């Protein structure tokens, strides 16, 4: 069993998600859908934009070995 965080990245494991814009859109879609299922309101455009910026910042900070 692999330690958490030592496996393949999402883009490595799913070749169709190598496009970062598509990957970020899918992540936001799933997070919003799960949040609504849990009873939270849908994301506002402002909140969605803020989350997208955070995803982009996290992607830039990932190290590739």
N, CA, C and O atoms as CSV, one atom per row, in Angstrom:
chain,resi,resn,atom,element,x,y,z
A,1,UNK,N,N,0.840,-1.177,0.000
A,1,UNK,CA,C,0.000,0.000,0.000
A,1,UNK,C,C,0.884,1.238,0.000
A,1,UNK,O,O,1.865,1.309,0.740
A,2,UNK,N,N,0.536,2.202,-0.824
A,2,UNK,CA,C,1.330,3.425,-0.922
A,2,UNK,C,C,0.970,4.396,0.191
A,2,UNK,O,O,-0.167,4.435,0.661
A,3,UNK,N,N,1.947,5.167,0.598
A,3,UNK,CA,C,1.685,6.232,1.558
A,3,UNK,C,C,0.894,7.328,0.869
A,3,UNK,O,O,1.049,7.560,-0.330
A,4,UNK,N,N,0.052,7.995,1.627
A,4,UNK,CA,C,-0.741,9.089,1.075
A,4,UNK,C,C,0.186,10.163,0.525
A,4,UNK,O,O,1.138,10.575,1.188
A,5,UNK,N,N,-0.097,10.607,-0.679
A,5,UNK,CA,C,0.685,11.688,-1.273
A,5,UNK,C,C,1.904,11.245,-2.048
A,5,UNK,O,O,2.616,12.085,-2.599
A,6,UNK,N,N,2.167,9.952,-2.108
A,6,UNK,CA,C,3.360,9.498,-2.823
A,6,UNK,C,C,3.024,8.856,-4.167
A,6,UNK,O,O,3.926,8.457,-4.905
A,7,UNK,N,N,1.753,8.755,-4.484
A,7,UNK,CA,C,1.346,8.141,-5.748
A,7,UNK,C,C,1.377,9.136,-6.889
A,7,UNK,O,O,1.943,10.224,-6.779
A,8,UNK,N,N,0.760,8.742,-7.981
A,8,UNK,CA,C,0.699,9.597,-9.165
A,8,UNK,C,C,-0.196,10.800,-8.906
A,8,UNK,O,O,-1.137,10.734,-8.115
A,9,UNK,N,N,0.112,11.894,-9.583
A,9,UNK,CA,C,-0.758,13.061,-9.518
A,9,UNK,C,C,-1.994,12.787,-10.357
A,9,UNK,O,O,-2.024,11.834,-11.136
A,10,UNK,N,N,-3.008,13.618,-10.199
A,10,UNK,CA,C,-4.244,13.448,-10.954
A,10,UNK,C,C,-3.979,13.478,-12.454
A,10,UNK,O,O,-4.532,12.670,-13.200
A,11,UNK,N,N,-3.139,14.402,-12.896
A,11,UNK,CA,C,-2.868,14.503,-14.333
A,11,UNK,C,C,-2.055,13.317,-14.847
A,11,UNK,O,O,-2.188,12.949,-16.015
A,12,UNK,N,N,-1.227,12.717,-14.018
A,12,UNK,CA,C,-0.479,11.526,-14.430
A,12,UNK,C,C,-1.385,10.295,-14.484
A,12,UNK,O,O,-1.249,9.459,-15.377
A,13,UNK,N,N,-2.297,10.190,-13.540
A,13,UNK,CA,C,-3.174,9.028,-13.461
A,13,UNK,C,C,-4.278,9.067,-14.511
A,13,UNK,O,O,-4.748,8.019,-14.955
A,14,UNK,N,N,-4.690,10.251,-14.906
A,14,UNK,CA,C,-5.782,10.409,-15.871
A,14,UNK,C,C,-5.299,11.251,-17.040
A,14,UNK,O,O,-5.378,12.478,-16.979
A,15,UNK,N,N,-4.806,10.634,-18.096
A,15,UNK,CA,C,-4.251,11.390,-19.218
A,15,UNK,C,C,-5.197,12.428,-19.814
A,15,UNK,O,O,-4.745,13.459,-20.312
A,16,UNK,N,N,-6.518,12.167,-19.771
A,16,UNK,CA,C,-7.443,13.142,-20.341
A,16,UNK,C,C,-7.545,14.401,-19.491
A,16,UNK,O,O,-8.157,15.383,-19.913
A,17,UNK,N,N,-6.955,14.386,-18.299
A,17,UNK,CA,C,-6.968,15.567,-17.435
A,17,UNK,C,C,-5.621,16.286,-17.415
A,17,UNK,O,O,-5.357,17.065,-16.500
A,18,UNK,N,N,-4.780,16.042,-18.392
A,18,UNK,CA,C,-3.490,16.730,-18.442
A,18,UNK,C,C,-3.647,18.212,-18.707
A,18,UNK,O,O,-2.783,19.008,-18.340
A,19,UNK,N,N,-4.746,18.589,-19.344
A,19,UNK,CA,C,-5.046,20.002,-19.568
A,19,UNK,C,C,-5.487,20.593,-18.230
A,19,UNK,O,O,-6.543,20.234,-17.710
A,20,UNK,N,N,-4.689,21.491,-17.679
A,20,UNK,CA,C,-4.971,22.005,-16.339
A,20,UNK,C,C,-6.296,22.752,-16.254
A,20,UNK,O,O,-6.971,22.683,-15.227
A,21,UNK,N,N,-6.682,23.464,-17.307
A,21,UNK,CA,C,-7.958,24.186,-17.271
A,21,UNK,C,C,-9.122,23.205,-17.140
A,21,UNK,O,O,-10.046,23.433,-16.360
A,22,UNK,N,N,-9.074,22.116,-17.904
A,22,UNK,CA,C,-10.136,21.099,-17.824
A,22,UNK,C,C,-10.130,20.419,-16.464
A,22,UNK,O,O,-11.190,20.164,-15.892
A,23,UNK,N,N,-8.946,20.123,-15.942
A,23,UNK,CA,C,-8.822,19.483,-14.631
A,23,UNK,C,C,-9.402,20.372,-13.541
A,23,UNK,O,O,-10.140,19.900,-12.677
A,24,UNK,N,N,-9.068,21.659,-13.581
A,24,UNK,CA,C,-9.583,22.589,-12.571
A,24,UNK,C,C,-11.096,22.730,-12.673
A,24,UNK,O,O,-11.784,22.794,-11.654
A,25,UNK,N,N,-11.617,22.778,-13.894
A,25,UNK,CA,C,-13.069,22.878,-14.082
A,25,UNK,C,C,-13.773,21.652,-13.503
A,25,UNK,O,O,-14.816,21.776,-12.862
A,26,UNK,N,N,-13.203,20.472,-13.729
A,26,UNK,CA,C,-13.800,19.248,-13.207
A,26,UNK,C,C,-13.749,19.221,-11.680
A,26,UNK,O,O,-14.720,18.832,-11.031
A,27,UNK,N,N,-12.630,19.628,-11.114
A,27,UNK,CA,C,-12.508,19.672,-9.655
A,27,UNK,C,C,-13.562,20.606,-9.072
A,27,UNK,O,O,-14.241,20.251,-8.109
A,28,UNK,N,N,-13.702,21.805,-9.651
A,28,UNK,CA,C,-14.700,22.759,-9.155
A,28,UNK,C,C,-16.114,22.202,-9.288
A,28,UNK,O,O,-16.938,22.373,-8.389
A,29,UNK,N,N,-16.393,21.544,-10.397
A,29,UNK,CA,C,-17.727,20.967,-10.621
A,29,UNK,C,C,-18.058,19.923,-9.555
A,29,UNK,O,O,-19.155,19.927,-8.997
A,30,UNK,N,N,-17.118,19.039,-9.279
A,30,UNK,CA,C,-17.344,17.980,-8.300
A,30,UNK,C,C,-17.476,18.562,-6.896
A,30,UNK,O,O,-18.354,18.152,-6.136
A,31,UNK,N,N,-16.620,19.504,-6.549
A,31,UNK,CA,C,-16.675,20.109,-5.214
A,31,UNK,C,C,-18.005,20.830,-5.009
A,31,UNK,O,O,-18.623,20.709,-3.951
A,32,UNK,N,N,-18.443,21.579,-6.019
A,32,UNK,CA,C,-19.716,22.289,-5.879
A,32,UNK,C,C,-20.877,21.302,-5.768
A,32,UNK,O,O,-21.756,21.475,-4.924
A,33,UNK,N,N,-20.888,20.286,-6.600
A,33,UNK,CA,C,-21.969,19.293,-6.557
A,33,UNK,C,C,-22.019,18.607,-5.196
A,33,UNK,O,O,-23.097,18.435,-4.627
A,34,UNK,N,N,-20.863,18.217,-4.675
A,34,UNK,CA,C,-20.820,17.568,-3.367
A,34,UNK,C,C,-21.268,18.517,-2.259
A,34,UNK,O,O,-21.934,18.098,-1.313
A,35,UNK,N,N,-20.908,19.786,-2.372
A,35,UNK,CA,C,-21.315,20.773,-1.374
A,35,UNK,C,C,-22.830,20.946,-1.368
A,35,UNK,O,O,-23.444,21.025,-0.304
A,36,UNK,N,N,-23.430,21.005,-2.548
A,36,UNK,CA,C,-24.888,21.153,-2.652
A,36,UNK,C,C,-25.578,19.912,-2.086
A,36,UNK,O,O,-26.595,20.027,-1.402
A,37,UNK,N,N,-25.039,18.742,-2.364
A,37,UNK,CA,C,-25.600,17.505,-1.811
A,37,UNK,C,C,-25.585,17.558,-0.286
A,37,UNK,O,O,-26.504,17.064,0.366
A,38,UNK,N,N,-24.541,18.158,0.277
A,38,UNK,CA,C,-24.423,18.273,1.732
A,38,UNK,C,C,-25.289,19.391,2.308
A,38,UNK,O,O,-25.307,19.598,3.521
A,39,UNK,N,N,-26.007,20.111,1.444
A,39,UNK,CA,C,-26.926,21.132,1.928
A,39,UNK,C,C,-26.411,22.554,1.867
A,39,UNK,O,O,-27.082,23.472,2.339
A,40,UNK,N,N,-25.234,22.757,1.296
A,40,UNK,CA,C,-24.696,24.108,1.160
A,40,UNK,C,C,-25.248,24.749,-0.109
A,40,UNK,O,O,-25.631,24.042,-1.042
A,41,UNK,N,N,-25.292,26.074,-0.154
A,41,UNK,CA,C,-25.806,26.733,-1.365
A,41,UNK,C,C,-24.812,26.594,-2.522
A,41,UNK,O,O,-23.620,26.384,-2.297
A,42,UNK,N,N,-25.306,26.712,-3.760
A,42,UNK,CA,C,-24.398,26.688,-4.916
A,42,UNK,C,C,-23.374,27.822,-4.815
A,42,UNK,O,O,-23.622,28.836,-4.162
A,43,UNK,N,N,-22.236,27.642,-5.461
A,43,UNK,CA,C,-21.187,28.659,-5.432
A,43,UNK,C,C,-21.635,29.917,-6.163
A,43,UNK,O,O,-22.339,29.851,-7.171
A,44,UNK,N,N,-21.217,31.050,-5.642
A,44,UNK,CA,C,-21.403,32.303,-6.374
A,44,UNK,C,C,-20.268,32.411,-7.386
A,44,UNK,O,O,-19.257,31.719,-7.269
A,45,UNK,N,N,-20.435,33.273,-8.371
A,45,UNK,CA,C,-19.369,33.472,-9.367
A,45,UNK,C,C,-18.091,33.963,-8.694
A,45,UNK,O,O,-16.991,33.567,-9.080
A,46,UNK,N,N,-18.236,34.826,-7.686
A,46,UNK,CA,C,-17.068,35.349,-6.965
A,46,UNK,C,C,-16.325,34.218,-6.250
A,46,UNK,O,O,-15.099,34.137,-6.320
A,47,UNK,N,N,-17.066,33.350,-5.565
A,47,UNK,CA,C,-16.447,32.250,-4.833
A,47,UNK,C,C,-15.796,31.258,-5.795
A,47,UNK,O,O,-14.696,30.769,-5.538
A,48,UNK,N,N,-16.481,30.963,-6.907
A,48,UNK,CA,C,-15.936,30.045,-7.914
A,48,UNK,C,C,-14.624,30.592,-8.483
A,48,UNK,O,O,-13.665,29.844,-8.673
A,49,UNK,N,N,-14.586,31.901,-8.752
A,49,UNK,CA,C,-13.367,32.525,-9.284
A,49,UNK,C,C,-12.234,32.449,-8.263
A,49,UNK,O,O,-11.082,32.203,-8.623
A,50,UNK,N,N,-12.564,32.660,-6.992
A,50,UNK,CA,C,-11.540,32.591,-5.937
A,50,UNK,C,C,-10.985,31.170,-5.814
A,50,UNK,O,O,-9.775,30.985,-5.689
A,51,UNK,N,N,-11.867,30.169,-5.851
A,51,UNK,CA,C,-11.401,28.782,-5.792
A,51,UNK,C,C,-10.536,28.428,-6.997
A,51,UNK,O,O,-9.536,27.722,-6.864
A,52,UNK,N,N,-10.925,28.921,-8.172
A,52,UNK,CA,C,-10.147,28.654,-9.383
A,52,UNK,C,C,-8.745,29.237,-9.261
A,52,UNK,O,O,-7.773,28.589,-9.648
A,53,UNK,N,N,-8.628,30.451,-8.727
A,53,UNK,CA,C,-7.309,31.063,-8.525
A,53,UNK,C,C,-6.480,30.246,-7.545
A,53,UNK,O,O,-5.275,30.083,-7.735
A,54,UNK,N,N,-7.122,29.729,-6.494
A,54,UNK,CA,C,-6.399,28.914,-5.522
A,54,UNK,C,C,-5.920,27.606,-6.149
A,54,UNK,O,O,-4.801,27.166,-5.882
A,55,UNK,N,N,-6.753,26.985,-6.975
A,55,UNK,CA,C,-6.336,25.762,-7.673
A,55,UNK,C,C,-5.147,26.029,-8.586
A,55,UNK,O,O,-4.200,25.244,-8.633
A,56,UNK,N,N,-5.202,27.142,-9.311
A,56,UNK,CA,C,-4.101,27.490,-10.211
A,56,UNK,C,C,-2.817,27.736,-9.428
A,56,UNK,O,O,-1.739,27.325,-9.858
A,57,UNK,N,N,-2.925,28.406,-8.282
A,57,UNK,CA,C,-1.746,28.665,-7.452
A,57,UNK,C,C,-1.168,27.359,-6.911
A,57,UNK,O,O,0.050,27.184,-6.874
A,58,UNK,N,N,-2.035,26.450,-6.497
A,58,UNK,CA,C,-1.560,25.159,-5.995
A,58,UNK,C,C,-0.886,24.365,-7.105
A,58,UNK,O,O,0.124,23.704,-6.867
A,59,UNK,N,N,-1.433,24.423,-8.312
A,59,UNK,CA,C,-0.844,23.690,-9.438
A,59,UNK,C,C,0.543,24.227,-9.771
A,59,UNK,O,O,1.448,23.460,-10.098
A,60,UNK,N,N,0.708,25.537,-9.688
A,60,UNK,CA,C,2.026,26.136,-9.971
A,60,UNK,C,C,3.051,25.751,-8.918
A,60,UNK,O,O,4.243,25.666,-9.214
A,61,UNK,N,N,2.599,25.516,-7.684
A,61,UNK,CA,C,3.541,25.215,-6.608
A,61,UNK,C,C,3.909,23.738,-6.532
A,61,UNK,O,O,4.802,23.366,-5.771
A,62,UNK,N,N,3.224,22.874,-7.321
A,62,UNK,CA,C,3.556,21.447,-7.324
A,62,UNK,C,C,4.940,21.248,-7.913
A,62,UNK,O,O,5.312,21.885,-8.898
A,63,UNK,N,N,5.690,20.356,-7.296
A,63,UNK,CA,C,7.014,20.046,-7.831
A,63,UNK,C,C,6.920,18.805,-8.702
A,63,UNK,O,O,6.250,17.834,-8.350
A,64,UNK,N,N,7.582,18.846,-9.815
A,64,UNK,CA,C,7.613,17.703,-10.724
A,64,UNK,C,C,8.996,17.089,-10.644
A,64,UNK,O,O,10.001,17.772,-10.843
A,65,UNK,N,N,9.046,15.799,-10.353
A,65,UNK,CA,C,10.343,15.118,-10.220
A,65,UNK,C,C,10.706,14.393,-11.476
A,65,UNK,O,O,11.763,13.765,-11.544
